[in-house]
Amino acid sequence: MKPDTERRRRGATVAAAVALAGALLVAMATTSHAAGPVGTWAPPTGFAWACRVASYLGLALAVGVLSTMAFVWRGATGWWVLHRVAVAGAAIVALAGAVQLGILAGERAGRPPWSALSSLADVVRTDRGLALAARVVAAVGLVALVRVSRRDLRRAWKSLSLFVLGLLATWSFAGHAWSQRWPAAGMALDVVHHGAAAAWLGASAVVGLGALRGAGAGQEHVLAERFARLAGLAVVAVVVTGVAQAVRLTPSPGDLTGDHGRLLLTKVTIALVAMAVGEVARRRIRTWRRAMNAPDPSAVRPVRRLLLAQFAVGAAVLAVTAMLAITAPATAGG
C-alpha cells in the first residue's frame, strides 16, 4: 500500500471513530431516557432477545479474532479465514442492530417495522435508538476497515481498537450502565466488562477451532500458553467489573430476590462454570508444557475440546445477559 493511501486510510478511520465518539458524547448530554409511546404492535416472543444474543455472539467473534491476532498468534494476521470470521462477526452485529432499530420503530408506531420506517427519526432521538444507530455505523466501519487492511492488519490496530471501543460503548449507552445510578462509572465498567468477556470467550472459540489447528507443528503449546495468559487477565477484569456493576445495580442483598437479581445469580453461576472449565484448560496447558521438551501433538485435542466447552458455556452466559438487558434492576425503582 502506498504511503499516501495509507495516511488517507488512517485519517479516514480516525475521523470516523472521533465522529462516532463525539456523537455518543453529545447524545449523553442531550437525549432523553423516555421510551416514547407504546403502540399495539409487538415483536414475536423472544425475537428481540434473539437479536441481542446474536449481537453479543457477533461481538465475541470479532473481538476474539482481533484479540487472538494481537496477543496470541500474530502470524494469524495473514490467515484469510480469520479475517472472514471477524468480518462475519461485525456484520452480525450490524444486522442485529438494524433489526433492533426496526423493532423499536414498530413499537413506537404500533405497526410492523417494514411499515414504520417514518418513526426511525423519533427512535434515534432516544438513548437506545441512538446507541443502536451508532452500533450499526461502527460495525459497518469495522467490516470495511478489516477488509481494507486484510493484507496487514498490524498497521491498523489503533483504528481497529477505536472502532471496537465505539461498539462496546453503544452497549453501555443503551443499557443499565448509563440509565441507572453512577452512569459515568457504569459506562467505564461496562465497556471493560463486555470487552474482556468478548476477548475471553471469542478467543476461546478462535483458538480452539482455528489457531491450535493452523499453527505449525511444535507451536501449539506456545499459542496455548499465550491464550492462557490472555484468558487469565480477561477473567480477572470480568470478575472485578462484574462485582462492581452488581453492587451498583443491586446495593442490597434483598434486591437479589427480584427478577433482575435472580437472573444475575443465574449468570454468575453459569459464569463460574465457564471459569472452572477455563481453569481446567489452563492447568492442562501448564502440565503439558512442563512434562516434555517436545510437546506431544496428541495433547492438543483435549485442550481444544476444553476451550470449545468454555465457549459453549460462555454462550449460555450471553443468553442470560441478553435477558438482564431487558429486566429492570433494583435501583430502577429507587
Residue pairs with C-beta under 8 A, 6 or more apart in sequence:
1 9
1 151
1 152
6 155
9 148
9 149
9 156
10 156
10 158
10 159
13 141
13 145
13 156
13 159
13 162
13 163
14 158
14 159
14 162
16 141
16 163
17 141
17 159
17 162
17 163
17 166
20 134
20 137
20 138
20 141
20 163
20 166
21 162
21 166
21 169
23 130
23 134
24 130
24 131
24 134
24 166
24 169
24 170
24 173
27 127
27 130
27 131
27 134
27 173
28 173
28 178
28 183
31 125
31 126
31 127
31 130
32 125
32 126
32 127
33 126
33 127
33 179
34 126
35 126
36 108
36 122
36 123
36 126
37 108
38 107
39 106
39 107
39 108
39 109
39 110
39 111
40 110
41 106
41 107
41 109
41 110
41 111
41 112
41 116
42 107
43 103
43 106
43 107
47 103
48 100
48 103
48 326
49 322
49 323
49 326
51 96
51 99
51 100
51 103
52 96
52 100
52 322
52 325
52 326
53 318
53 319
53 322
54 92
54 95
54 96
55 92
55 93
55 96
55 97
55 100
55 135
56 198
56 318
56 321
56 322
57 89
57 92
57 315
57 318
58 88
58 89
58 90
58 91
58 92
58 93
58 96
58 139
59 89
59 93
59 167
59 168
59 194
59 198
59 202
60 89
60 197
60 198
60 201
60 202
60 205
60 314
60 318
61 85
61 86
61 88
61 89
61 92
61 202
61 205
61 206
62 85
62 86
62 89
62 90
62 93
62 142
62 164
62 198
62 202
63 89
63 164
63 195
63 198
63 199
63 202
64 89
64 198
64 199
64 201
64 202
64 203
64 204
64 205
64 206
65 82
65 83
65 85
65 86
65 89
65 202
65 206
66 86
66 153
66 160
66 164
67 199
67 202
67 203
67 206
67 230
68 76
68 82
68 202
68 203
68 206
68 207
68 211
68 227
69 76
69 77
69 82
69 153
70 157
71 226
71 229
71 230
72 203
72 207
72 211
72 223
72 226
72 227
72 230
73 207
73 211
73 215
73 223
73 226
74 154
75 215
76 82
76 210
76 211
76 214
77 152
77 153
77 154
78 151
79 210
79 214
80 150
81 210
81 214
82 206
82 210
83 146
83 147
83 150
83 153
85 206
85 210
86 146
87 143
87 146
87 147
89 202
90 139
90 140
90 142
90 143
90 146
91 139
91 143
93 135
93 139
93 167
94 135
94 136
94 139
94 140
94 143
97 132
97 133
97 135
97 136
97 139
97 170
98 136
99 113
100 132
101 120
101 123
101 124
101 129
101 132
101 133
101 136
102 113
102 114
102 116
103 113
104 123
104 126
104 128
104 129
104 132
105 113
105 116
105 117
105 119
105 120
105 122
105 123
106 112
106 113
106 116
106 119
108 116
108 119
108 122
108 123
109 115
109 116
109 118
109 119
110 116
120 129
122 129
123 129
124 130
124 133
127 173
127 174
127 178
127 179
128 174
130 173
131 170
131 171
131 173
131 174
132 170
132 174
134 166
134 170
134 173
135 167
135 170
135 171
135 174
138 163
138 166
138 167
138 170
139 167
141 163
142 160
142 163
142 164
142 167
145 156
145 159
145 160
145 163
146 153
146 160
148 156
149 155
149 156
149 159
149 160
153 160
164 195
165 191
165 195
168 190
168 191
168 194
168 195
168 198
169 187
169 191
171 177
171 190
171 194
172 178
172 186
172 187
172 190
172 191
172 194
173 187
175 190
175 325
176 186
176 249
176 324
176 325
176 329
177 183
177 186
177 187
177 189
177 190
177 245
178 186
178 187
179 332
180 186
180 248
180 249
180 329
180 331
180 332
181 248
181 331
182 248
185 244
185 248
186 245
186 248
189 241
189 244
189 245
189 248
190 241
190 245
192 237
192 241
193 237
193 238
193 241
193 242
193 245
195 237
196 233
196 234
196 235
196 237
196 238
196 241
197 234
197 238
197 314
197 317
199 230
199 234
200 230
200 231
200 234
200 235
200 238
200 278
200 314
201 274
201 310
201 311
201 314
201 315
201 317
201 318
202 311
203 227
203 230
203 231
203 234
204 227
204 231
204 278
204 307
204 308
204 310
204 311
204 314
205 307
205 308
205 311
207 223
207 224
207 227
207 307
208 303
208 304
208 305
208 306
208 307
208 308
208 311
209 304
209 308
211 223
211 227
212 220
212 223
212 224
212 300
212 303
212 304
212 307
213 304
215 222
215 223
217 297
218 294
218 295
220 295
220 297
220 300
221 285
221 288
221 289
221 295
224 285
224 288
224 289
224 303
225 285
225 289
227 307
228 281
228 282
228 285
228 286
231 278
231 282
232 282
235 275
235 278
238 271
242 268
242 271
246 264
248 331
249 260
249 264
249 329
249 330
249 331
250 256
250 260
250 261
250 264
250 329
250 330
250 331
251 330
251 331
252 330
255 261
255 329
255 330
255 331
256 262
256 264
256 265
258 330
259 327
259 328
260 324
260 327
260 328
260 329
260 330
261 330
263 320
263 323
263 324
263 327
264 324
266 320
267 317
267 320
267 321
267 324
270 313
270 316
270 317
270 320
271 314
271 317
273 313
274 310
274 313
274 314
274 317
277 306
277 309
277 310
277 313
278 306
278 310
280 306
281 303
281 306
281 307
281 310
284 299
284 302
284 303
284 306
285 303
288 295
288 296
288 299
288 303
289 295
